[in-house]
Amino acid sequence: MAFMWDPVNALGLTFNIIIVVVGYWSYKKSGDKVPLYISAAFVLFGISYIITLLSLRRALESVLIIRTLGYLILTFAVYKLAFKR
């Protein structure tokens, strides 16, 4: 496990952390679960960035699964927003 500095992945991870914090804060403030779903999706994206930054070759196949789950959760959150009553 060697750390491989990549500014694009590091910046992506930084923004993911910010989105997770703001999403959680929004959930606590409003009580709406949609920001929590969005935060959960970005936690998964952050995990995939960490795997990439740590150059975990054995886990690179799981990045596809992790990101797919993140996109599915994000799609669900947007669906919930679109059809909110």
C-alpha positions, 0 to 999 in steps of 0.5 A, a space after each residue: 500500500 503506497 500513497 500515490 499523490 494525484 491532485 485530481 483525486 485529492 481535490 475530489 476527496 476534499 470536495 466529497 468530505 465537504 459535501 458529506 459535512 454540509 449534507 449531514 448538517 442540512 439533514 440535522 437542520 431540516 430533518 429531511 432524509 434526502 441530504 442524508 442520502 446524498 451524503 451517503 452517496 458521497 461517502 461511497 465516492 470518497 471511499 473510491 477516491 481513498 482506494 485510488 489514492 492508496 493504490 490498492 491494486 486488489 481493491 480497484 475492481 471494487 471501485 466500480 461496485 462502490 461508485 455504482 452503489 453511490 450513483 444508485 443512491 444519488 439517483 434515488 435521492 434526486 428521485 425523492 426530490 423530484 417527486 416530493 409531496 
